[in-house]
Every structure is written in structure tokens, then in C-alpha cells.
Amino acid sequence: QVQLAESGGGLVQAGGSLRLSCAASGGTFSRYAMGWFRQAPGKEREFVAGISRSGSSTYYADSVKGRFTISRDNAKNTVYLQMNSLKPEDTAIYYCAGDLFGSGSSQSRQYEYWGQGTQVTVSS
């Protein structure tokens, strides 16, 4: 069973950048497709980006395409989310999630393991 821990959140001005990291432990990381989701106050959790087990395939929500990049380093058991050109509407708690033998689905119900989340706040 894998444990996930996000880091890298914080407060940034609109137009700025942040890089989130999610460190995995307790499992064979390369067996898990990984996803990033976010939840803003009063809203449902939504898909942000997903990456296949090898990292060869990536998927993005339309709202972040061209601004965010998901990547992974299986040797370091870590998945990243590089966020550029941030907007106030990107403000949310960001969660990483793991899907054993998955493909990087946009469906949260596919993911068995979740981190505790990291807060990202973008000021205007």
C-alpha cells in the first residue's frame, strides 16, 4: 500500500509559478498511474492532470492545458506538477492520487490512494 505526501504549495501572485511534488512510499511506485486533483472551497474535487505508469502518456484538464505540466521520476518515487501562468481560479487544495496498474484516468473513483493535499493560493 502506497502512502502519498504532497509539498510545494503556497501563496503566489497571478502570473506566477509553483511546482508541486508528491512523494510516494511503501509501494512500488512504477506500478501506479498518478493524478493531480484539486478542490476549491464550495466546489467538487476536479481532475487536473494524469500520467501513466511509465510517464510516456499525460492527460490534462482543458482549464490547465498549456499552463501545467505533470511529470514523474520513478527512481525518486515522485510525481510533479509544474504550474505556470497561475490564475486566481487555480486557488484550491491540490491532491495527488495513485491508481494501481492504472493509466492516468481523469476519474477520481479510479484512484485508490490519496495524499493529504497542499494549499495553493493565487492572489490577483
Accessible surface in RSA format (square Angstrom, percent):
REM  Atomic radii and reference values for relative SASA: ProtOr
REM  Chains: A
REM  Algorithm: Lee & Richards
REM  Probe-radius: 1.40
REM  Slices: 20
REM RES _ NUM      All-atoms   Total-Side   Main-Chain    Non-polar    All polar
REM                ABS   REL    ABS   REL    ABS   REL    ABS   REL    ABS   REL
RES GLN A   1   148.37  83.0 106.50  77.8  41.88  99.7  22.53  48.0 125.85  95.4
RES VAL A   2     6.16   4.1   1.58   1.4   4.57  11.0   1.58   1.4   4.57  12.4
RES GLN A   3    96.84  54.2  91.69  67.0   5.15  12.3  58.80 125.2  38.05  28.9
RES LEU A   4    15.82   8.8   0.38   0.3  15.44  38.8   1.05   0.7  14.77  39.8
RES ALA A   5    62.43  57.4  55.64  85.9   6.80  15.5  59.40  83.7   3.03   8.0
RES GLU A   6    23.36  13.4   0.82   0.6  22.54  53.7   0.00   0.0  23.36  19.1
RES SER A   7    62.60  52.9  57.91  77.3   4.69  10.8  43.70  93.1  18.90  26.5
RES GLY A   8    37.18  45.8   0.00   N/A  37.18  45.8  24.35  66.8  12.83  28.7
RES GLY A   9    29.46  36.3   0.00   N/A  29.46  36.3   2.66   7.3  26.80  60.0
RES GLY A  10    29.76  36.7   0.00   N/A  29.76  36.7  29.76  81.7   0.00   0.0
RES LEU A  11   132.09  73.6 100.08  71.6  32.01  80.5 100.08  70.3  32.01  86.1
RES VAL A  12    24.52  16.1  18.97  17.2   5.55  13.4  24.52  21.3   0.00   0.0
RES GLN A  13   138.03  77.2 135.26  98.8   2.78   6.6  36.98  78.7 101.06  76.6
RES ALA A  14    49.81  45.8  26.66  41.1  23.15  52.7  26.89  37.9  22.93  60.7
RES GLY A  15    55.91  69.0   0.00   N/A  55.91  69.0  29.78  81.7  26.13  58.5
RES GLY A  16    21.66  26.7   0.00   N/A  21.66  26.7  20.90  57.4   0.76   1.7
RES SER A  17    58.44  49.4  38.90  51.9  19.54  45.0  22.03  46.9  36.41  51.0
RES LEU A  18    34.77  19.4  29.79  21.3   4.98  12.5  34.77  24.4   0.00   0.0
RES ARG A  19   132.80  55.8 116.86  59.6  15.94  38.0  27.33  37.4 105.47  63.9
RES LEU A  20     0.00   0.0   0.00   0.0   0.00   0.0   0.00   0.0   0.00   0.0
RES SER A  21    25.72  21.7  25.59  34.2   0.12   0.3  13.03  27.8  12.69  17.8
RES CYS A  22     0.10   0.1   0.08   0.1   0.03   0.1   0.00   0.0   0.10   0.1
RES ALA A  23    52.95  48.7  49.16  75.9   3.79   8.6  49.27  69.4   3.68   9.7
RES ALA A  24     9.10   8.4   1.11   1.7   7.99  18.2   1.38   1.9   7.72  20.5
RES SER A  25    63.36  53.5  58.90  78.6   4.46  10.3  45.72  97.4  17.64  24.7
RES GLY A  26    56.74  70.0   0.00   N/A  56.74  70.0  30.70  84.2  26.04  58.3
RES GLY A  27    31.95  39.4   0.00   N/A  31.95  39.4  15.31  42.0  16.64  37.3
RES THR A  28    67.39  47.9  57.63  58.4   9.76  23.3  36.12  48.5  31.28  47.3
RES PHE A  29     5.03   2.5   1.63   1.0   3.40   8.8   1.63   1.0   3.40   9.7
RES SER A  30    52.52  44.4  43.93  58.6   8.59  19.8  23.25  49.5  29.27  41.0
RES ARG A  31   124.01  52.1 122.49  62.4   1.52   3.6  15.04  20.6 108.97  66.0
RES TYR A  32    10.91   5.1  10.91   6.2   0.00   0.0   2.07   1.6   8.84  10.9
RES ALA A  33     0.00   0.0   0.00   0.0   0.00   0.0   0.00   0.0   0.00   0.0
RES MET A  34     1.08   0.6   1.08   0.7   0.00   0.0   0.07   0.1   1.02   1.3
RES GLY A  35     0.04   0.0   0.00   N/A   0.04   0.0   0.02   0.1   0.02   0.0
RES TRP A  36     0.05   0.0   0.05   0.0   0.00   0.0   0.05   0.0   0.00   0.0
RES PHE A  37     2.09   1.0   2.09   1.3   0.00   0.0   2.09   1.3   0.00   0.0
RES ARG A  38    14.67   6.2  14.67   7.5   0.00   0.0   1.84   2.5  12.83   7.8
RES GLN A  39    63.50  35.5  59.77  43.7   3.73   8.9  10.72  22.8  52.77  40.0
RES ALA A  40    21.49  19.8  18.14  28.0   3.34   7.6  18.50  26.0   2.99   7.9
RES PRO A  41   120.04  87.5  91.51  83.4  28.53 103.7 104.21  86.0  15.82  98.4
RES GLY A  42    91.95 113.4   0.00   N/A  91.95 113.4  45.15 123.9  46.80 104.8
RES LYS A  43   144.42  70.5 131.28  80.6  13.14  31.3  83.61  75.3  60.81  64.8
RES GLU A  44   153.94  88.4 141.06 106.7  12.89  30.7  57.15 110.5  96.79  79.0
RES ARG A  45    92.14  38.7  67.03  34.2  25.12  59.8  18.20  24.9  73.94  44.8
RES GLU A  46    79.18  45.5  74.08  56.0   5.10  12.1  29.38  56.8  49.80  40.7
RES PHE A  47    28.07  14.0  18.52  11.5   9.55  24.8  18.52  11.2   9.55  27.3
RES VAL A  48     0.42   0.3   0.30   0.3   0.12   0.3   0.42   0.4   0.00   0.0
RES ALA A  49     0.00   0.0   0.00   0.0   0.00   0.0   0.00   0.0   0.00   0.0
RES GLY A  50     0.00   0.0   0.00   N/A   0.00   0.0   0.00   0.0   0.00   0.0
RES ILE A  51     2.95   1.7   2.95   2.2   0.00   0.0   2.95   2.1   0.00   0.0
RES SER A  52    15.82  13.4  15.82  21.1   0.00   0.0  15.82  33.7   0.00   0.0
RES ARG A  53    94.13  39.5  92.13  47.0   2.00   4.8  13.39  18.3  80.74  48.9
RES SER A  54    86.17  72.8  52.61  70.2  33.56  77.3  52.16 111.1  34.01  47.6
RES GLY A  55    25.58  31.5   0.00   N/A  25.58  31.5   6.42  17.6  19.16  42.9
RES SER A  56   100.09  84.6  56.88  75.9  43.21  99.5  51.83 110.4  48.26  67.6
RES SER A  57    41.78  35.3  37.31  49.8   4.46  10.3  10.45  22.3  31.33  43.9
RES THR A  58    56.95  40.5  35.16  35.6  21.79  51.9  12.74  17.1  44.21  66.8
RES TYR A  59    97.56  45.6  92.64  52.7   4.93  12.8  74.26  55.8  23.31  28.7
RES TYR A  60    49.39  23.1  32.12  18.3  17.26  44.9  26.61  20.0  22.78  28.1
RES ALA A  61    22.77  20.9  15.66  24.2   7.11  16.2  22.77  32.1   0.00   0.0
RES ASP A  62   122.37  85.7  99.48  99.0  22.89  54.1  38.00  89.4  84.36  84.1
RES SER A  63    63.80  53.9  41.40  55.2  22.41  51.6  49.79 106.0  14.01  19.6
RES VAL A  64     0.37   0.2   0.37   0.3   0.00   0.0   0.37   0.3   0.00   0.0
RES LYS A  65   121.89  59.5 102.54  62.9  19.36  46.1  62.92  56.6  58.97  62.8
RES GLY A  66    82.92 102.3   0.00   N/A  82.92 102.3  43.06 118.2  39.85  89.3
RES ARG A  67    30.94  13.0  26.14  13.3   4.80  11.4  25.14  34.4   5.80   3.5
RES PHE A  68     5.42   2.7   0.00   0.0   5.42  14.1   0.00   0.0   5.42  15.5
RES THR A  69    73.23  52.1  72.56  73.6   0.68   1.6  44.14  59.3  29.09  44.0
RES ILE A  70     4.09   2.3   0.00   0.0   4.09   9.9   0.00   0.0   4.09  11.1
RES SER A  71    48.84  41.3  47.31  63.1   1.52   3.5  33.69  71.8  15.14  21.2
RES ARG A  72    30.11  12.6   3.35   1.7  26.76  63.7   3.86   5.3  26.25  15.9
RES ASP A  73    44.12  30.9  40.34  40.2   3.77   8.9  13.87  32.7  30.24  30.2
RES ASN A  74    51.15  35.3  35.64  34.4  15.50  37.3  22.17  53.4  28.97  28.0
RES ALA A  75   101.56  93.4  56.51  87.2  45.05 102.5  68.51  96.5  33.06  87.6
RES LYS A  76   140.73  68.7 119.45  73.3  21.28  50.7  72.90  65.6  67.84  72.3
RES ASN A  77    54.33  37.5  54.28  52.5   0.05   0.1   3.63   8.7  50.69  49.0
RES THR A  78    14.88  10.6  14.88  15.1   0.00   0.0   5.70   7.7   9.18  13.9
RES VAL A  79     0.04   0.0   0.04   0.0   0.00   0.0   0.04   0.0   0.00   0.0
RES TYR A  80    33.16  15.5  33.16  18.9   0.00   0.0  18.43  13.8  14.74  18.2
RES LEU A  81     0.00   0.0   0.00   0.0   0.00   0.0   0.00   0.0   0.00   0.0
RES GLN A  82    56.87  31.8  56.72  41.5   0.15   0.4  27.54  58.6  29.33  22.2
RES MET A  83     0.00   0.0   0.00   0.0   0.00   0.0   0.00   0.0   0.00   0.0
RES ASN A  84    59.03  40.7  59.03  57.0   0.00   0.0  15.38  37.0  43.65  42.2
RES SER A  85    60.90  51.5  56.06  74.8   4.84  11.1  20.54  43.7  40.35  56.5
RES LEU A  86     2.69   1.5   0.00   0.0   2.69   6.8   0.00   0.0   2.69   7.2
RES LYS A  87    85.13  41.5  84.62  51.9   0.51   1.2  38.48  34.6  46.65  49.7
RES PRO A  88    55.56  40.5  48.65  44.3   6.91  25.1  49.02  40.5   6.54  40.7
RES GLU A  89   120.57  69.2  95.20  72.0  25.37  60.4  60.42 116.9  60.15  49.1
RES ASP A  90     0.30   0.2   0.30   0.3   0.00   0.0   0.00   0.0   0.30   0.3
RES THR A  91    34.66  24.7  31.48  31.9   3.18   7.6  29.62  39.8   5.04   7.6
RES ALA A  92     1.37   1.3   1.11   1.7   0.26   0.6   1.37   1.9   0.00   0.0
RES ILE A  93    64.39  36.6  64.23  47.8   0.16   0.4  64.23  46.2   0.16   0.4
RES TYR A  94     0.00   0.0   0.00   0.0   0.00   0.0   0.00   0.0   0.00   0.0
RES TYR A  95    29.16  13.6  29.16  16.6   0.00   0.0   8.97   6.7  20.19  24.9
RES CYS A  96     0.00   0.0   0.00   0.0   0.00   0.0   0.00   0.0   0.00   0.0
RES ALA A  97     0.00   0.0   0.00   0.0   0.00   0.0   0.00   0.0   0.00   0.0
RES GLY A  98     0.03   0.0   0.00   N/A   0.03   0.0   0.03   0.1   0.00   0.0
RES ASP A  99     8.71   6.1   8.71   8.7   0.00   0.0   0.00   0.0   8.71   8.7
RES LEU A 100    65.52  36.5  54.02  38.6  11.50  28.9  54.02  37.9  11.50  30.9
RES PHE A 101   120.22  60.1 100.31  62.1  19.92  51.8 100.31  60.8  19.92  57.0
RES GLY A 102    13.01  16.0   0.00   N/A  13.01  16.0  11.84  32.5   1.17   2.6
RES SER A 103    69.17  58.5  66.36  88.6   2.81   6.5  40.16  85.5  29.01  40.6
RES GLY A 104     2.40   3.0   0.00   N/A   2.40   3.0   0.69   1.9   1.71   3.8
RES SER A 105    28.00  23.7  17.89  23.9  10.11  23.3  21.59  46.0   6.40   9.0
RES SER A 106    53.57  45.3  41.42  55.3  12.15  28.0  20.03  42.7  33.54  47.0
RES GLN A 107    78.50  43.9  77.29  56.5   1.21   2.9  19.93  42.4  58.57  44.4
RES SER A 108    49.94  42.2  42.80  57.1   7.14  16.4   7.93  16.9  42.01  58.9
RES ARG A 109   192.22  80.7 154.46  78.7  37.77  89.9  74.85 102.3 117.37  71.1
RES GLN A 110    86.49  48.4  78.65  57.5   7.83  18.6   8.89  18.9  77.60  58.9
RES TYR A 111    10.01   4.7   0.00   0.0  10.01  26.0   0.15   0.1   9.86  12.2
RES GLU A 112    99.33  57.0  68.00  51.4  31.34  74.6  51.16  99.0  48.17  39.3
RES TYR A 113    48.67  22.7  46.73  26.6   1.94   5.1  18.97  14.3  29.70  36.6
RES TRP A 114    72.40  29.1  47.51  23.0  24.90  58.5  37.45  20.0  34.95  56.7
RES GLY A 115     6.20   7.6   0.00   N/A   6.20   7.6   0.39   1.1   5.81  13.0
RES GLN A 116   162.73  91.0 142.27 104.0  20.46  48.7  60.27 128.3 102.46  77.7
RES GLY A 117    21.79  26.9   0.00   N/A  21.79  26.9   0.49   1.3  21.30  47.7
RES THR A 118    19.63  14.0  13.69  13.9   5.94  14.2   8.60  11.6  11.03  16.7
RES GLN A 119    85.48  47.8  76.69  56.0   8.79  20.9  49.45 105.3  36.02  27.3
RES VAL A 120     0.00   0.0   0.00   0.0   0.00   0.0   0.00   0.0   0.00   0.0
RES THR A 121    47.75  34.0  47.75  48.4   0.00   0.0  36.31  48.8  11.44  17.3
RES VAL A 122     7.04   4.6   0.00   0.0   7.04  17.0   0.00   0.0   7.04  19.1
RES SER A 123    41.99  35.5  35.55  47.4   6.45  14.9  34.97  74.5   7.02   9.8
RES SER A 124   129.22 109.2  68.03  90.8  61.19 141.0  55.12 117.4  74.09 103.8
END  Absolute sums over single chains surface
CHAIN  1 A     6180.7       4667.5       1513.2       3015.4       3165.3
END  Absolute sums over all chains
TOTAL          6180.7       4667.5       1513.2       3015.4       3165.3
